[in-house]
Amino acid sequence: MLGYLAERRERFGGTFRMARLETLTGDDCGAAITVATVTKDGLEYSWKAIEFYLLRDGRIASCWMLPFDAVAFDAIWS
């Protein structure tokens, strides 16, 4: 997970930011709604996503992210 975030920050010159809006937790799973922003070609873009986490021994074992607007999300990252 940390490698993924580092690669995202590097790709956009350190402008990638995430903020957690809501969190749901369970014994072996969790979910979070986040808003993220990047600056690309001098313009700032933002999106919201829900992230689902599978937890094992108190650590993230797997993560799936679903953006609220997949078309806009793909345009930002392409």
Stockholm file with secondary structure:
# STOCKHOLM 1.0

chainA/1-78         MLGYLAERRERFGGTFRMARLETLTGDDCGAAITVATVTKDGLEYSWKAIEFYLLRDGRIASCWMLPFDAVAFDAIWS
#=GR chainA/1-78 SS CHHHHHHHHHHTTTCCEEEEEEEEECSSEEEEEEEEEEEETTEEEEEEEEEEEEEETTEEEEEEEEESSHHHHHHHHC
#=GC SS_cons        CHHHHHHHHHHTTTCCEEEEEEEEECSSEEEEEEEEEEEETTEEEEEEEEEEEEEETTEEEEEEEEESSHHHHHHHHC
//
